[in-house]
Structures are given as C-alpha cells and as structure tokens.
Amino acid sequence: MQTMSLNQTPDTSAAFQLKGSMLAITVLELARNDLDALDRQLAAKVALAPNFFSNTPLVLALDKLPASAGPLDLPALMRICRHHGLRTLALRANRIEDIAAAIAIDLPVLPPSGARERPLEPEPEVKKPEPPPVVVTLEPEIRATRIITAPVRGGQQIYAQGGDLVVTTSVSPGAELLADGNIHVYGAMRGRALAGIKGNTRARIFCQQMTAEMVSIAGQYRVSEDLRRDPLWGSGVQVSLSGDVLNITRL
C-alpha cells in the first residue's frame, strides 16, 4: 500500500505564469490645477475623435504642477478622466500631498519621468454623409493608411491611429513605430515596431531587413537579444501572433 508524503500535493501544475508585455499608455500631463477647464478641454477633444478616448489606459502626470498650485482633488480628477473614457492606471507625481492622495486610494505611484515625451494629439474624425434611403448595401469600412517617405530617425515616434503604417525607407535605432493595424517597413528596420497596440491580435509586421530593437503585436513582444538568435535575423520577414507567441517567417 502506497502512502502520500506530507510534502506532496495532488496538483503540482503551475497555477500562473509571469510574462513581460509592452503596452501603449497615454500620459495626461496636468499643467495647472483647474479641473473645470480640464473637463471642458477634454470634452472638446472627445468631440473631435471619440474613438481615441474609448477605454484608453492612462497615467496621470502631476509632476509638472507648480508647488504653488494648491491641493488637488485626485478622486475628482479621476472621475473627470473616466467620464471622458480615460482609465487611470497610475499616478506620476513628486509633490508629497499628491503622492499621499494616491496612496490613500491604493493608486500606484510612478517616479517623475526623465524621458522625452511627444504631445499626442488625436486626429479629428471626419463624419461620413448619410447614405440615401435607396441604398441597401453597406460598403466595408476603409481605414486610412499612414505613409512615411522620409527616413525615421532615432528618437522619433510615429503612430498610425486606426489603421496601418507604411515606411518606405529605413528606421534608425531608437525610433519607434506604433500602429493600431499593420506595420510595413520597406527598408532596414533597426528601431522598435509595435503593431496592433489596442489589442488587434491579427495585426502583422512586415520588413525587408529585420534588425529591430523590438517587435510587438497586441502587447506580446520580442527584443533584439532574442531576435538575434533567430535564423531570419537581417532578412525580409513578417511577424504574426499565434496565441501569445510571436512567429517570424520569411517574406
């Protein structure tokens, strides 16, 4: 008769896995403590591009507020953001009172950023005219493709909102390409390429010469240290997502 040791458990399979992910996060940098003005200006932005503000993950950046700005009502600020579709994930601050307010509501606090950040302006959405009543068939929606014909330099960040991004030349190290859809690079891809950044798992990355610092689709990514071991490093490839695995195949 066999007995079970006290150190044995009937189920030894792992219950979870820790995985890295690279997600696109919007930063709202507050310049002054005026929540009424913020509410009005956010409403104006939403009117221009409603889809841009739909469940967008957000970091609230308060580290540029002057010390004389006075106490900030953090819960009220978060309610305004949520009302306009911005979901606050964390706070970036250096004033003691702001950090204390975040801790009180169990909101993660990030240190002030020393990185360069570019203004992210949603592009106005053009309303399509109503079809005549006699039209009984619907045409498929055509999303705009953003085409870049100049070399993308280190430090540049280019985002194709709602569609594909096409770069006809090379992409330098330190540059970053982002797209809600596919990314096409018809030269050397030496920077970072993030496709399907709002969760489109069917997005793909195409490049004529894959020597990238990082490639990512819908948050799943591979970095250069891993990519260099791939036999297709330096070749023309396409990158696709299967489950949570990035596949690299020859063009």
Secondary structure, DSSP 8 states (H G I E B T S, - for coil): -----TT--S--S-S----------EEEE--SS-HHHHHHHHHHHHHH-GGGGSSEEEEEE-TTS-GGG----HHHHHHHHHHTTEEEEEEE--SHHHHHHHHHTT--EE----S-----------------TT-----------EEE-S-B-TT-EEEETTS-EEESS-B-TT-EEEESS-EEEEEEE-SEEEESTTS-TT--EEEEEE--SEEEETTEEEEHHHHTTSTTTTS-EEEEEETTEEEEEE-
